C-alpha cells in the first residue's frame, strides 16, 4: 500500500502546492531509514543551532510515542520531527500538544475529514488512531528555547488493528493526499498554525474542545467519569456526579 518514496525535493515542492497562512522558513531533511527522527533532529540542532527544522524519514526502526510506547513506522506514512519557535515563557502560552493537534486537524478538515482529538496527543478518524504527537519544550537558562514535536501519521502504510490510515479515510488506497510528500507538507502547515497560535491559549483550547473525542466513560481512580471538556491550561476535565477532576499529562 506504500506510495512513492519521500524525497526532500518532493517535500519542498509539496509545500509550494500547499500554501499556508503562517509559513515558516523550514530547513528540511529527508532520510531513507533511521532509528528515530527525534534523534536525527537533535543531532542536526546540535550542529546548526538554528530552527525551524524538520526531519522526515521514509521509515523508522525504533519510533516511539507517549511514555516510550513503540510506534510502528513503515514506509507509506509520515514520520517527522520538527523544531519551531515557541514563547520563551510558558505561562500564558498555549498547550503545545493541543496546538499541534488542532493545526494538523485543520489541515485534514480541508480534505472533508472529521478528525477528533483524543486527549492529550492523538488524532482519531472514525474513532481509530490516525496520528500521534509527541510534544516537548526545550529549555535553556530558565526559558523555553524552542518547541520540539514528533509526529507520526498513517498515510497509505499498513496499520495495526485499531488504527486507520488516511487513504482509508479518503476511500482510495492510492489517494494523492495520502502519499507522504503531500501529507508531510500538510503536517508542516499544521505545525505552523500551532506556532502562530502559541500566544493564544484560549483560542487553542476552544478549537481543541470543538474536536475533542468524548467516549462514554473514562476510567479514573477506579471509577468511570464523563469527559466534560478542557480546562484553561489544557487539562482534561472529568465529571462524576457533583465531582470534578482535571487530568494533567507530562510528556
C-alpha positions, -999 to +999 in steps of 0.1 A: +000+000+000+030+023+003+032+053-021+062+069-038+093+074-017+095+107+001+124+129-010+135+163+001+128+179-034+093+163-034+085+176+001+097+211-008+075+210-040+045+198-020+049+227+004+048+251-025+015+234-036+001+235-001+000+272+008-002+282+044-013+314+062+017+315+086+046+300+066+079+293+083+113+292+066+117+255+071+151+238+067+142+203+056+159+169+056+146+136+045+164+103+054+155+069+039+156+049+072+166+059+107+163+047+142+142+078+152+136+112+136+138+126+171+175+116+173+182+128+138+166+162+146+186+166+179+219+158+161+210+184+134+201+210+160+233+204+179+253+210+147+234+240+134+218+256+164+191+271+141+154+264+136+128+259+123+140+225+112+121+193+102+134+158+096+113+132+078+120+095+075+106+072+049+108+045+076+118+044+113+132+014+130+126+024+166+099+051+166+082+057+199+053+077+212+039+087+246+056+070+276+080+053+253+054+031+236+065+016+203+051+034+172+051+012+140+067+034+113+067+016+079+070+031+045+040+050+033+034+070+064+048+103+076+074+101+104+085+136+112+103+156+139+104+194+139+118+222+160+099+255+158+096+288+176+076+290+209+071+317+235+101+318+259+078+319+289+052+290+290+029+308+314+003+323+292+012+301+262-010+275+247-007+238+253+019+226+227+002+192+223-032+207+217-020+234+194-002+209+172-032+186+172-056+214+162-032+226+135-029+191+119-067+185+124-074+218+104-053+205+075-073+172+075-106+190+076-096+208+044-099+173+029-135+170+042-125+147+070-136+150+106-107+141+129-111+140+166-085+148+193-080+121+218-066+139+248-038+146+252-019+139+219-036+115+195-058+122+164-086+098+156-105+092+124-137+072+127-126+065+163-095+048+152-060+061+157-046+081+127-018+101+143+002+106+174+021+137+185+050+138+210+054+174+223+084+187+242+096+222+252+134+226+251+147+249+278+179+270+283+186+293+311+151+291+326+134+300+293+119+280+265+143+280+235+121+262+211+093+236+208+101+201+196+074+179+181+075+143+169+045+135+146+036+101+132+006+099+109-006+070+088-008+078+051-010+048+029+010+024+050-002-008+067-016-002+101-021-024+132-056-033+145-075-004+159-057+021+137-066+037+103-046+054+076-055+085+056-060+066+024-087+045+041-103+077+054-104+092+019-117+060+004-089+055-021-059+032-015-036+055-036-052+089-029-026+116-037-033+134-004-024+103+015+010+100-002+040+110+020+050+142+002+017+160+003+008+146+037+041+157+052+035+192+038+001+193+054+017+183+088+042+211+085+015+236+077-004+224+107+026+229+129+029+265+115-007+271+127+004+259+162+034+282+163+012+312+152-014+304+179+011+297+206+003+330+224-034+324+222-042+297+247-079+303+248-082+301+210-063+268+211-084+255+239-117+263+222-106+248+189-094+217+206-126+213+227-147+215+195-128+185+182-124+166+215-132+129+215-157+122+242-161+085+249-190+072+270-167+070+300-131+073+311-117+053+340-100+074+366-092+062+402-112+030+397-144+047+385-160+058+352-161+096+346-177+117+319-155+139+297-167+175+304-142+194+282-108+211+286-095+232+314-079+266+308-044+251+309-053+222+285-060+196+312-089+172+306-119+180+327-139+150+340-172+149+359-188+122+380-220+134+397-210+165+415-173+157+415-149+173+391-114+162+383-087+176+359-062+153+344-027+166+335-003+148+313+035+152+313+055+140+283 
